[in-house]
Amino acid sequence: MTPEQKEELLSLLENWEKLIASNKLATFYPDTGPTRRDFYPRHLQFFAAGANHRERLFCAANRIGKSSAGAYELTVHMTGLYPEWWKGKRFERPISAWAADDSSKTTRDVIQEKLLGRPGQFGQGMIPKDCLLRWTPRAGTPDAVETIYVRHVNGGVSQITLKSYEAGQESFQGAELDAIWLDEEPPMSIYAEALMRTMTTDGIVMMSLTPLRGLSDVVLQFLPGGRVDNGAIAASKFVVMATWDDCPHLSAEAKRELWDATPQFQRDARSKGIPQLGSGAIYPVPESDVIESPFAIPAHWPRGFGLDTDHGAGFTAAVWAALDSETRTLHVYDCYKRSRAELAVHIAAVKSRGEWVPGVGDAATLIVTPHDAQQIISLYRQAGLSISLPDKAVEAGIEKMWELLSAGRLKVFSSCQQWFEEFRLYRRDDKGRIVKQNDHLMDATRYLVMSGVWRMRTKPEPKPYQPPPHVGVWS
């Protein structure tokens, strides 16, 4: 290559770098390359849900790009530059929006930098430079911006105001908005105001956070077993949870360094986006210490199940476990949970896991007289199942489960997602009482631990076939 050709190539590369720097939006979620969009299914799931859900939560681990996802979506709404693959909410006009973080400083250092770029380099953030019209400074915080004006593809102007939670609920009152992005968790009063600001415009509220504050009022709005009855989430709400494993840009070495640098009680929140339970947790054990990959249960391990029915809440739940007698470890390998179904449906589900497996089951919510529980259990027995009433001692059962969990002697297959959904939320209130909500699998496990283990057995050997007398004997 001649010196002239080298100089021309260098100039082209420099111009390309300047172009990329001034249009960062175009570099996100491309068709090909190491950061192509099919590598980020959780991000795409979050975007797409905006078409049908007014409230969305990206509840995720640190360093997985959730703030970048929030900045990306807000930018395409402000500019109207929706990519061809976009399936989420669309605005066909300029919008008015807010974006907020904990303090003026974090709003400047995170949200503002994501949208505009670093101070002195505005136009190198998510908002393309040729769409960035002007901005106004924020008083009291050096290099901070208050309002950004963005050109929309139809020729109009979108406006976004940057806010902070520390300014209080009053600063979030009195406006009608199309979109609000809350990066990291707001107080409940501010979240409620955000909903009010978007109510009359058919607007959206989206949050991106790592749940370090645990099962707060805001997080519980989006999780099964939260505010909404029967463990359901309101139709307007949608949550995506993402872990380090959902993002390819984090290498194994980087994840290992982050893990080692994270306090143990924060590891599930920071690596998986699982709310940190703190002092209210009934079983303050990291999920990573409980979960295990599924494997074939050895035939010589005895098995059993625990059953909990609650027709008041409409749920029947069961867990199946096998005991490794050598290590004295209980392995929960399957679970079942269903609401508002006939008893025959539940019986069929239990039988499908092995009619020979013995169990213990509670029907206390159906009891009118002490005899009624036996009648319910008898229906399971008449169907061919071996089942007895359990030891229902609550605190003693919790203490026994805690002993097993803390010793690493109670493991649960990763395929039991419903079990982990309850485990994450199983807690006491501020008065020390167990929150009796979305806890059916926890109760079923407790029954099994307390009294079902003693009933466990291995699968009976099939009896060899013996023909009736004279069959096949011709004289």
C-alpha positions in Angstrom: 0.0 0.0 0.0 1.4 3.4 -1.0 1.8 6.2 1.5 -1.1 8.0 -0.3 -3.4 5.0 0.1 -2.4 4.6 3.7 -3.2 8.3 4.4 -6.6 7.9 2.6 -7.4 4.8 4.6 -6.5 6.6 7.9 -8.7 9.5 6.9 -11.6 7.1 6.2 -11.2 5.4 9.5 -11.1 8.7 11.4 -14.2 9.9 9.6 -16.0 6.6 10.4 -15.1 6.9 14.1 -16.5 10.4 14.1 -19.7 9.2 12.4 -20.1 6.4 14.9 -19.4 8.8 17.8 -22.1 11.2 16.6 -24.7 8.4 15.9 -24.3 5.9 18.8 -27.9 4.9 18.4 -27.1 3.2 15.1 -24.5 1.0 16.8 -26.9 -0.6 19.2 -28.7 -4.0 18.4 -27.4 -4.4 14.8 -28.1 -7.4 12.6 -24.6 -8.8 12.8 -21.5 -8.5 14.9 -20.5 -9.2 18.6 -23.3 -7.0 19.9 -26.0 -8.0 17.5 -29.5 -7.9 19.0 -30.2 -11.7 19.1 -27.5 -11.8 21.8 -29.7 -9.7 24.0 -33.1 -11.4 24.1 -34.0 -9.9 27.5 -33.6 -6.4 26.1 -35.7 -7.1 23.1 -38.4 -8.7 25.3 -38.4 -5.5 27.4 -38.8 -3.3 24.3 -41.6 -5.5 22.8 -43.6 -5.5 25.9 -44.2 -1.8 25.6 -46.7 -2.4 22.9 -49.2 -3.9 25.4 -48.0 -2.8 28.9 -48.0 0.7 30.2 -45.7 -0.1 33.2 -42.5 -2.1 32.7 -39.7 -3.1 35.0 -36.2 -4.2 33.8 -35.2 -5.9 37.1 -31.7 -7.0 36.3 -28.1 -7.7 37.4 -25.4 -5.0 37.4 -23.5 -4.4 34.2 -25.9 -6.1 31.8 -26.8 -2.9 29.9 -30.2 -2.1 31.4 -29.5 1.7 31.6 -28.4 1.6 28.0 -31.6 -0.2 27.1 -33.6 2.6 28.8 -31.7 5.3 27.1 -32.1 3.5 23.7 -35.9 3.2 24.0 -36.3 6.8 25.2 -34.2 8.0 22.3 -36.2 6.2 19.6 -39.4 7.6 21.1 -37.9 11.2 21.1 -36.5 11.0 17.6 -39.0 8.7 15.9 -36.0 6.7 14.6 -37.5 3.3 15.2 -35.5 0.5 13.7 -37.2 -2.0 11.3 -37.2 -4.7 13.9 -39.0 -2.6 16.6 -42.1 -4.3 18.0 -42.7 -2.1 21.0 -44.6 1.1 21.7 -44.5 3.7 19.0 -45.2 7.4 19.1 -46.0 9.0 15.8 -45.3 12.5 17.0 -42.8 14.4 19.2 -43.1 13.5 22.9 -42.6 15.1 26.3 -40.6 12.9 28.7 -38.9 12.8 32.0 -35.9 10.7 33.1 -34.8 10.4 36.7 -32.3 8.8 39.1 -31.5 8.9 42.8 -29.7 12.3 42.9 -28.7 15.2 40.6 -25.2 13.8 40.5 -26.3 10.2 39.5 -28.7 11.6 37.0 -25.8 13.6 35.5 -23.3 10.7 35.6 -25.6 8.0 34.3 -28.8 9.2 32.5 -27.3 12.4 31.1 -24.1 10.7 30.0 -26.1 7.9 28.3 -28.3 10.3 26.4 -25.8 13.1 25.6 -22.3 11.8 26.2 -19.7 13.3 28.6 -19.6 17.0 29.4 -17.7 18.7 26.5 -18.6 15.8 24.2 -22.4 16.2 23.9 -23.7 14.5 20.8 -21.7 11.3 21.5 -24.4 9.8 23.6 -27.5 7.9 22.5 -29.2 10.9 21.0 -27.7 11.4 17.5 -25.8 14.6 17.2 -27.8 15.8 14.2 -31.0 15.4 16.3 -29.7 17.3 19.3 -31.1 20.8 19.0 -30.2 22.4 22.4 -30.1 21.9 26.1 -30.4 24.0 29.3 -28.1 23.8 32.3 -29.3 22.7 35.8 -28.5 25.1 38.6 -26.6 23.8 41.5 -24.9 20.8 39.9 -21.8 21.4 37.8 -22.0 20.2 34.2 -25.6 19.0 34.7 -28.4 19.5 32.2 -32.0 20.1 33.0 -33.9 20.0 29.7 -32.9 18.5 26.3 -34.7 19.4 23.0 -34.5 16.8 20.3 -35.5 16.9 16.6 -38.3 14.4 15.7 -38.3 12.8 12.2 -41.6 14.6 11.4 -40.0 18.0 11.9 -41.4 18.6 15.4 -39.4 18.8 18.7 -39.4 16.4 21.6 -38.5 17.5 25.1 -37.0 15.6 28.0 -36.4 16.9 31.5 -33.9 15.2 33.8 -34.9 14.9 37.4 -33.8 13.3 40.7 -35.7 11.5 43.5 -34.0 13.6 46.1 -36.0 16.6 44.9 -39.1 15.0 46.4 -42.6 14.0 45.3 -43.6 17.6 44.7 -41.1 18.0 41.8 -42.9 15.2 40.0 -46.3 16.8 40.1 -48.3 18.9 37.7 -47.4 17.7 34.1 -48.8 15.5 31.4 -46.2 13.3 29.9 -45.8 10.6 27.2 -42.9 8.7 28.7 -41.0 8.5 32.0 -37.8 6.5 32.5 -36.8 5.8 36.1 -33.3 4.5 36.3 -32.8 2.7 39.6 -35.6 2.3 42.1 -37.7 5.4 43.1 -39.7 5.8 46.3 -43.3 4.6 46.0 -44.7 8.1 46.2 -42.6 9.2 43.1 -43.6 6.1 41.2 -47.3 6.8 41.9 -46.8 10.4 40.6 -45.1 9.0 37.4 -48.2 6.9 36.8 -50.4 10.0 37.2 -48.3 12.1 34.8 -48.8 9.5 32.0 -52.4 8.5 32.7 -54.2 10.9 30.3 -51.7 10.5 27.5 -51.7 6.7 27.2 -48.1 7.1 28.1 -45.5 4.7 29.5 -43.5 4.3 32.6 -40.4 2.2 32.5 -37.9 1.3 35.2 -34.4 -0.2 35.0 -32.9 -1.2 38.3 -30.9 -3.7 40.3 -33.1 -4.6 43.3 -30.7 -3.8 46.1 -33.5 -2.5 48.3 -35.1 -5.9 48.4 -38.9 -6.5 48.3 -39.9 -2.8 48.4 -43.4 -1.6 47.6 -42.3 -0.7 44.1 -40.7 -4.0 43.2 -43.6 -6.0 44.7 -45.9 -4.3 42.2 -44.3 -6.4 39.5 -43.4 -9.7 41.2 -45.8 -12.7 41.6 -47.1 -12.7 45.1 -46.8 -8.9 45.3 -49.7 -6.4 45.6 -52.0 -8.2 43.1 -54.2 -11.0 44.4 -53.6 -14.7 43.6 -49.9 -14.2 42.7 -51.0 -12.5 39.4 -49.5 -9.3 37.9 -51.8 -6.6 36.7 -52.3 -6.6 32.9 -50.7 -3.1 32.7 -47.5 -4.4 34.2 -44.6 -6.3 32.8 -41.3 -7.4 34.3 -38.1 -8.8 32.7 -35.4 -10.3 34.9 -31.9 -10.7 33.5 -28.7 -12.2 34.9 -25.0 -11.9 34.0 -25.5 -15.0 31.8 -28.0 -13.2 29.6 -25.3 -10.8 28.3 -22.4 -12.0 26.2 -20.3 -8.9 26.7 -19.4 -10.0 30.2 -16.6 -12.6 30.0 -16.2 -15.4 32.5 -13.2 -13.6 34.0 -15.2 -10.4 34.4 -18.1 -12.2 36.1 -15.7 -14.0 38.4 -14.0 -10.7 39.4 -17.4 -9.1 40.0 -18.6 -12.0 42.0 -15.5 -12.0 44.2 -15.8 -8.3 44.8 -19.5 -8.5 45.8 -20.6 -9.1 49.4 -22.3 -12.4 49.8 -25.7 -11.0 50.8 -25.8 -8.9 47.6 -24.7 -11.6 45.1 -28.1 -12.7 44.0 -29.3 -9.1 43.5 -26.1 -8.0 41.6 -25.6 -11.1 39.5 -29.2 -12.2 38.9 -31.5 -9.3 39.5 -33.1 -11.2 42.4 -34.4 -8.8 45.1 -32.3 -8.8 48.2 -34.5 -9.9 51.0 -32.4 -8.6 53.9 -33.6 -9.0 57.5 -37.1 -10.0 56.4 -36.0 -13.1 54.7 -37.2 -16.4 56.3 -34.4 -18.3 54.6 -31.6 -15.7 54.1 -29.6 -18.1 51.9 -28.3 -17.1 48.5 -30.3 -18.8 45.7 -27.0 -19.8 44.2 -26.4 -22.0 47.3 -29.7 -23.8 46.7 -30.1 -24.2 43.0 -28.6 -27.2 41.1 -28.7 -28.5 37.5 -31.2 -31.3 36.9 -29.8 -34.8 36.8 -31.2 -38.3 36.6 -32.3 -39.4 40.1 -30.6 -42.8 41.0 -33.1 -45.6 41.3 -31.9 -46.4 44.9 -32.8 -43.0 46.2 -36.1 -43.0 48.0 -38.7 -40.4 46.9 -41.7 -38.6 48.3 -43.9 -35.6 47.8 -45.5 -32.8 49.9 -48.9 -31.3 49.0 -50.6 -28.1 50.0 -54.1 -27.1 49.0 -55.7 -23.7 49.6 -59.0 -23.3 47.9 -59.4 -19.9 49.5 -56.6 -18.6 47.3 -57.4 -21.2 44.6 -54.1 -22.9 44.6 -52.9 -26.5 44.9 -49.2 -27.0 45.0 -46.8 -30.0 45.4 -43.1 -30.7 45.5 -41.3 -34.0 44.8 -37.9 -34.8 46.3 -35.4 -37.6 46.5 -33.1 -38.4 49.4 -29.4 -39.1 49.0 -28.9 -41.2 52.1 -25.1 -41.1 51.8 -24.9 -37.3 52.1 -28.2 -36.9 53.8 -29.2 -34.3 51.2 -32.7 -33.8 50.0 -33.1 -32.9 46.3 -36.3 -31.3 45.1 -36.6 -32.4 41.5 -40.1 -31.4 40.5 -43.0 -29.1 41.5 -46.6 -28.4 40.6 -48.7 -25.4 41.2 -52.1 -24.6 39.7 -55.1 -22.5 40.7 -58.8 -23.0 40.2 -58.9 -26.5 38.9 -61.0 -29.5 39.7 -59.7 -32.0 42.3 -59.4 -34.6 39.5 -56.9 -32.4 37.7 -54.7 -32.1 40.7 -54.9 -35.9 41.4 -53.9 -36.6 37.8 -50.9 -34.2 38.1 -49.7 -36.0 41.2 -50.2 -39.4 39.8 -48.3 -38.5 36.6 -45.1 -38.0 38.7 -45.3 -41.6 39.9 -48.4 -43.2 41.5 -46.0 -45.2 43.7 -44.4 -42.2 45.3 -45.8 -41.6 48.9 -46.6 -38.2 50.2 -48.0 -36.0 52.9 -50.7 -33.4 52.2 -52.6 -30.7 53.9 -56.2 -29.9 53.3 -56.7 -27.6 56.3 -58.4 -24.8 54.3 -61.1 -27.2 53.4 -61.8 -28.4 56.9 -65.3 -27.7 58.4 -65.0 -30.5 61.0 -61.9 -32.4 62.0 -63.1 -35.3 59.9 -63.1 -33.3 56.7 -59.3 -33.3 56.2 -59.4 -37.1 56.3 -62.2 -37.1 53.8 -60.2 -35.0 51.3 -57.1 -37.1 51.8 -59.3 -40.2 51.3 -60.1 -38.9 47.8 -56.4 -38.9 46.9 -56.1 -42.4 48.5 -59.1 -43.7 46.5 -57.3 -42.5 43.4 -54.4 -44.9 44.3 -52.0 -42.5 46.0 -50.3 -43.2 49.3 -50.8 -39.9 51.2 -51.1 -39.0 54.9 -51.7 -35.8 56.9 -48.4 -33.9 57.6 -46.8 -32.4 60.7 -47.8 -28.8 60.3 -45.6 -27.2 63.0 -44.7 -23.9 61.3 -41.7 -22.5 63.3 -40.3 -26.0 63.9 -40.6 -26.8 60.2 -39.0 -23.5 59.2 -36.2 -24.1 61.6 -35.6 -27.6 60.1 -35.6 -26.2 56.6 -33.2 -23.4 57.6 -30.9 -26.0 59.1 -30.9 -28.1 55.8 -30.5 -25.0 53.6 -27.7 -23.5 55.6 -25.8 -26.8 55.6 -26.3 -27.3 51.9 -28.4 -30.4 52.4 -31.6 -29.1 50.6 -31.1 -28.6 46.9 -33.6 -27.7 44.2 -33.4 -28.3 40.5 -33.2 -25.2 38.4 -36.2 -26.4 36.4 -38.4 -25.7 39.4 -38.9 -22.1 38.5 -42.2 -21.7 40.5 -40.4 -22.9 43.6 -37.8 -20.2 43.3 -40.4 -17.5 42.6 -41.8 -18.3 46.0 -38.5 -18.7 47.7 -37.4 -15.2 46.6 -40.5 -13.7 48.2 -40.8 -15.8 51.3 -40.5 -13.3 54.2 -41.7 -11.9 57.4 -43.4 -8.5 57.8 -42.1 -5.7 60.1 -43.9 -7.5 63.1 -42.2 -10.8 62.5 -45.2 -12.5 61.0 -44.9 -14.7 58.0 -46.4 -13.1 54.9 -49.0 -15.6 54.0 -49.1 -15.0 50.3 -47.7 -17.0 47.4 -46.2 -19.6 49.8 -47.9 -22.8 48.8 -44.7 -24.5 47.5 -42.9 -23.4 50.6 -45.5 -25.0 52.8 -45.5 -28.2 50.7 -41.7 -28.4 51.1 -42.0 -27.8 54.8 -44.5 -30.6 55.2 -42.2 -32.9 53.2 -39.2 -32.0 55.3 -41.1 -32.4 58.6 -42.9 -35.7 58.0 -42.7 -36.8 54.4 -39.1 -37.9 54.5 -40.0 -40.8 56.8 -42.5 -42.0 54.3 -40.1 -42.0 51.3 -39.4 -45.2 49.5 -37.8 -46.5 46.3 -39.8 -47.6 43.3 -41.0 -51.2 43.8 -39.5 -53.8 41.6 -42.1 -55.1 39.0 -43.3 -58.6 39.8 -42.3 -61.2 37.2 -45.2 -62.3 35.0 -46.7 -65.7 35.9 -49.3 -67.1 33.6 -52.5 -68.4 35.2 -52.7 -72.2 35.7 -53.3 -74.2 32.5 -52.9 -71.2 30.2 -50.9 -72.3 27.2 -51.0 -76.0 28.2 -52.7 -78.1 25.6 -53.1 -81.8 25.8 
